[in-house]
Every structure is written in structure tokens, then in C-alpha cells.
Amino acid sequence: MSAISPFVAIRRDLHQIPELGFQEFKTQQYLLRYIQSLPQERLQVRTWKTGIFVKVNGTSPRKTIGYRADMDGLPIREETGLPYRSKHEGRMHACGHDVHMSIALGVLTHFAYHPLKDDLLFVFQPAEEGPGGAKPMLESDIMREWKPDIIVALHIAPEYPVGTIATKEGLLFANTSELFIDLKGKGGHAAFPHLANDMVVAACALVTQLQSIVARNVDPLDGAVITIGKIAGGTVQNVIAEHARLEGTIRTLSTAAMQKVKRRIEAIVHGIEVAYECEASIDYGAMYHEVYNDLDLTAEFMKFAKAHGGVNVIRCKEAMTGEDFGYMLAEIPGFIFWLGVDSPYGLHHAKLAPNEEAIDRAIAFLIDYFSWKGNAE
């Protein structure tokens, strides 16, 4: 068996200890132990909740370049069968954040030994999958003190081959909102439906009606998705359900579309209350800002990547993916790009297995990019 690189080994270590948002205690300690093994002369390390800020002081700084890597896993039972599969039952790094962190550590390691002229700020961010760590981290005293002038991030893309970078200027990822709807009616014996208000029937009607919003209320040249991913109702087969709960997500390409979708959801839910003689409540949970890449910085980055020669650059289309990095980009110029990892299984799939060759290639490319950007006259 051929030896693996140190950062592939780190990825495998992190893959075994996935933790949910703001519970990344083992992950934080693992990262801190590694960071403390690096030369400390130019490093400043500060923790924020379960996240970490690492500042690499430049030799003659004129600006600060930020790089963000998310840390949390997902509540998914892993089915990869890999020898380094998750040791945390029902938890998995199914969105590639283990890869993101290992790449960030690789880049950080280089610049701990070979600092730029400019300062670098590495942001290890918790809770991207929920409830959202970017916004409160952005508002922290540490970020206010060390706020970068530009900020960059990446996200693995299973559909692209290793060696591929995909991004675009402007809107890249959608506005997103969670959606939770609770219905309360009147339970009863299954043999006497006329004496009850069945919330399973109400929930089924509601799901169908919600699909009319995208079809008939959103501009077809805009874009929106309403997905109900979970329905729960009732307790046993011969009792009419008094309660039902719908859980889903909303994705839109514009803020105006998000506002319109929510207005229509509220109107339809009110109609369900009247039609099915029930009570309903709506909770939008975590909401993420759209990801809008800075036009000039993204164009410059794509030009650099094309001239670099070590990667294939694709100008991709916008996607309905949600990413709380959008909150950082709303305040700090920057961009995020897709990194090809060539997996037959997609993001959030229990069998996602990124091609680890992407890790060292991404580290080398980002070192070159930041060296060019952070040493420019």
C-alpha cells in the first residue's frame, strides 16, 4: 500500500469524528493540537465557541486575506464501508467539511513556515449545516478586530473531476430557509372520522398545495424550490391523527422570490386552517443569505486559475445550494468556488466518498494563489 500524504491522513482522522453544529468539541481540539505543532512565531490563535481563528502575521502587511473552512458534520448514518468511516453513530462528514479542514490546514502549514507580506486569517467555522455559524462568527469581537479585506472559501463538488475548479461572478448559491409547519386538529377513533379533524389528511393536502407556489406564483425566469422532506403524524393505525408536522426547505435565487414564497406559504396554511378546522404554526428555522461572488475578485481568480495550468476552470451556473458563507460575502468582498472530487455519490449522501487526490492538489493551488495575491506589489 502506498503512503498517503499528511493531509489525507488528517482528513481521515477528521472523517471519523463528525460532530453537529456547535458541538464540534473533538474537532476543535484536533485542529488546535495540530495548529500548536506549527511554528508559532507569526501565529495568533483564538477560539470562538467551537470555531477557531488563526492569524498568520505577514512580513509587511498592507491587507488581510481571509480563508474560511467549515467544520461540522451531518446527522447521517455513514454507509461507505471505509476503514476510516465515522466512529460517531448517526453522524457523518457527508458534505466534505473534513476535506475542507484538511486543505485549510495544508495551506496554513505552508504559510506558518513561509509567511506572505500580507496577513492571512484562517477561519475554521462551526455549524454551517445548521443552525448557522457564519453570521454570529462574523459579528464576533474577534472578527471585528481581525476582519479581512477579502475572503475566500471552497466547497467540494462530487460531480466534477479532480483538478476542476468551477465558479462564476455574481450569484452562485441561493437564498435558503428551513420550513417547519405544525398542524393541530382533533384526534379520535378511526371508525368515527366525522367526529375528528384528521391532520394526516390536512398535511397531505398542504403538501400538494405548496407545490403550486413555484408553478404558479414565482416568475419562471426567476427560480425557487419548495421541498418537504419529512412528514410525521399520528401514533397508531386505528387512531385519527391529532397532530402532523411537515419539515422542509425553501430555496430561491432572489430575495424578492423568497419573500413572495413565504407570503404564499402563509396564505395557504391559513386556508388549511379554515378548510380543515385546525390550528397551524410556521417556523422558518435557519435562513441563509444568498452567496454572491464579488465580480472583480472572482474574474481575477478565474484568470489566475486559467493561467496557472494545473487546474481546469469552468464557469458554472448558479445552484440552489445553501451556504451560510453568503453572510460573510455580504460584508467582505470575496468568492467561493467548487472543487472537483469525482464521487459517484452526491453531497449529503451516506456513501459520499471524495477522491482524496483533490486534497493535495487544492493545497498546492491555493498556496500559489495566496502567494500571488499576498505578495503582490
N, C-alpha and C positions, 0 to 999 in steps of 0.2 A: 504494500500500500504506500503510495507516495505521500510525502509530508504535506500538511496543509499550512497555509500562511498563519501568522499570529492572529490576524484579524478575522479570518474564517473561524479559527478556534474560539475567539471571543464571541462571534456570532452564535456559535453552537452552545456556548455556555449560557448566553442570554436567552437563547431559544428555550432552554429547559426551565426557566424561571419566569414565565409570563405572569404579569400582575395587572389588575384592572386599575382604572383611573384613580389617582391619588392614593393608591395602595402599593406603589412601586418601591417598597422599602428594600427588598433584597436587590432589586435592580439598581437603585441609587447607591447602595453600599458597594456593589460590584464595581460600578463606574468610578466611585470615589477611590476605592483601593487602587484601581489601575491608574487613575489620574495622579495619585500621590506617588506612584512609582516613577513618574517622569521628572525631568529636571524642573525644579521649582523656581529658578531664578527670575523668570519672566511671567510666571503663572500667578493669577489671583483666582481663588476658588471660593464660591459662596453658594450655599444651598438655599432653596426656596421650596417649602413644603417637601414634596418628593422629587422635585426637579433640581437642576444644578446649572449654575452659570460658571463658565471658565473663561477668564480674560487672559489673552496672551499679549503682553505689552510689547509693542513694536520698538524698533531702534530709533526712529524719528517720526512718530505718528502725526499724521495730518487728518486722518479719519479712522473710523472703526467699521470693520466689515463683520457682519453677523452671520452665523450659520446655525440653523436650528435642526435638531433631531428629536423626534417624538419617542416616547419610552413605553407606553402601555400596551397590554395585550387585549384579547377579546374573550368573552365567555363562550368559548367553543371547545368541544372535545376533539382533540387532535386525532387524525386518522392517517398520518403519513407513514407510520411504522418505522420511522427513522431511529437509529440507535441513540440519537440525542433529542428525542421527542420530549415534549413537555412533561415535567415532573409534577406539575400542578393540575390535578384532575379538573376537567371542565374549563381550563384556561389554555389559550394558545396564542402565539405570535402569528396570527393569520392575516396580518396586514403589513408585515415586513418591517415592523419597528425595530426588531433585533438587527436586521440588516442596516437600517438607518443609523442606529447607535454605533455599530462596529465601524462603519465608514467614517462617522464623525470622530471616533477615537483614532482611527488611522491618520486622518488629516491633522488632528490635534497633536498627535505624536510627532509628526514631521516638524510642525512649527514650534513645538516646545524646544526642539534642538536647533531649528533654523528659522528664527523669527523674521517676520516681514518688517519693512519700515513702518507700516500702519499697524494699528491694534487689530486683533481678532477677538471676537466674542462668540464662544460656543454656548448654545442654549439647548440644554437637554430638558425637553418639555414633557411633563406628565399629562395624562388624561385627554389625549387628542380624541380618542374614541368616545369619550364622554366622562364626565359632564362638560368637558372643555377646559383645557389648561392654558391655552394661548392668551385669551383675553385677560384673566387675572394675573398671569405672569407678565404680560405687557404693562399692566398697571402697577406692578410691584415697585418698591423703592429701589431695588437693585437695578431693574431695567431702566428706571428713570435716570439713575446715576450713570449707567454704562450704555445707554441707548445707542445702538449702532446707526451709522449713516445710511447703510444699505444692509439688506438681509436676504439670505439665500436658503433654500431647502430643496430636498428631492423626495420623491416617492417612488417605490418600486412599481414596475408595470409588468405583470406576468405575460402580457400579450406581445411584448416587444422582445426581439433577440438581445442577448448580451452584446454590449458595445453600442447600443442605441440610446440616444437621448431625444426626448420628444417634449416640446413645449410650444408656446405661442405668446405673442404680445397680447396684452389686454385680458379679457375674461377667459379663465381656464377652467375653474371649478364653480359649481352652482352655489346659490344660497340654499341652506338646508334648515329644516326644522323637524324635531321629533313631533309625534302626534299621538296623544293618548285620549280616548273617549270612553267614558264610563256611562252606562245606561242602567237605570234602576226602575223596575216595574213592580209587578205583584206576582209572587210565586203561587204555586198551587198544584193540585193533583193532575197528572197528565190526562186523566179521563174527563176532567171538567175545565177545558180551556176557556170557556166563556166566563169563568169566574176569576180568571187571572189575566195578567198582561205579560206576554211571553217576550223576554228580552233576546232570546236567540233569534226569533223571527224579526224583531226590530233591528238587531245587529246585521242580519243578512240583507235586509232592505237598505240599511245605511251604507254598507259596503258597495252595493250596486249603484246607489245614487251618487256616492262620492266620485265614481269613475266618470260621471257626466261632466264634472268640473273641467277637467283637462280637455275633454272632447268638445264642450260647448261654451265654455266661459273664458278660456285662455286663448289669446291671439295665436293662431297656428304658426306664425313666423317667430313667435317667442318660444319658450319651452318650459314645460312643467311635468312633474311626475308626482302622483299620489299613490303610495303603495301601503296597503295594510298587510303587515307581515305576520300578525298574530291575532287570533280571536279566542277569548276564553269566556265561557258562560255555562251556568248550570252546575249541578252537583251529581245527579244520577239520572238514569234514563227515563224514569217514570215520574219525574218532578219537573214542572214547568219552571224555567229559569227566571229568577227574580233579578239577577244581575248579569250583565255582559260587559266585557271590556275589549276594546279594539286598540291595537298598538301598531303604529306605522311611521312613515316618514314622508315629508314633503320636500321636493327639490324644484327650484326654479332658476332660470337664467337671468332674471331681473328682480329687483326689489319690488317693483310695481306688481309683477305677477305673483310674488309671494303674498303681498297684501290682499290682492284680489282673491287668491285661492283661499286664504283664511276667512275672508268675509263670506265666501260661498259655503265653506265648511260650516261656519256658524249658523248660516241661514238654513242649511239642510238639516243640521242637527236639531234646530228649533222646530222644524217641520216634523221630524221624527217624534219629538216630544208630544206634539199635538196629535199626530196620527196614531201613535201607539200608547198614548196616555201614560207617559213615563217621565222621569227626570233624567237629565243628561248634564254632564260636565266635560269640559275640554281642557286639556293641559298640553301646551306646546313644548314642554321639556327644554332640552338644549337646542339652541339655534346658532348656526354658524354663518358668518359673513361670507359673501362670495370671494373667491380668490381671483384677484385682478393683478396680473403681472405688469410691472412698470414697463412702458413701451420702449423707452430708450435703453434701459439696462438689459432687458430681455433681448432686444435686437443685437446689442453689443455682445451679449453672451453667446447667442447663436452664431454670430460671425466668428467669434473666437473659437467656438467648438468646431465649426466647419474647417477653419484654417489649421486646427490642432492636428487633424489627421488620424487620431486614434479612436474616433467615435463616428458613428453615423447619426446625422442630425435630421430630425423630422419635425416639420411644422404641423402639429396635430390640431384636431378640432377640440372645442370646449367639451367638457363632460359634466354629467350630473353628479359626479363625485363630490362629497362634502369634505372640507378640510378647515380646521379652525386656524390654520396659518393665515387665512384670509384676514383675521383681525390684526395680525402683525403688519401685513401688507397694506392695510388701510391707513396705517400711521407711518410706516417706514418703507421707502422705495425698495423694491426687490422683486424676486420671482421664485417660482418653484418649477421643477421640471420632472418629467417621468424618466426613470432609469430602467431600461430593459433587463429583465431577469429570466425570461424564457421558461415559464412554468405552464404546464397544460391546465392547471387549476388556477382560478382567479382569486382576487382579493376576498378575504373573509370566508374562504373555503377551507374545510377541515383537512384537505390534502394539499394545500398550497406548499410548494417546495421550491423556493427560488434557486436558480443556478448560482452557486457561490462564486463562480468566476467573476461575476459582476462586482464583487466587493473590492478586490484589489485594483481592478480597472477604474472603478469610480474614485477610489482614493488617489490614484496617480493623476487622474484627470483633474480632480478638484485641487490638488496641490499645485498643478500647473496653472490653473485658472486663478487661484488666490494669489499665487506668486506674481503673476502678471498684473493682477488688479491691485495688489497691496504694495507693490514695489514701483509702480508707475510714477514717473516724474510729473 
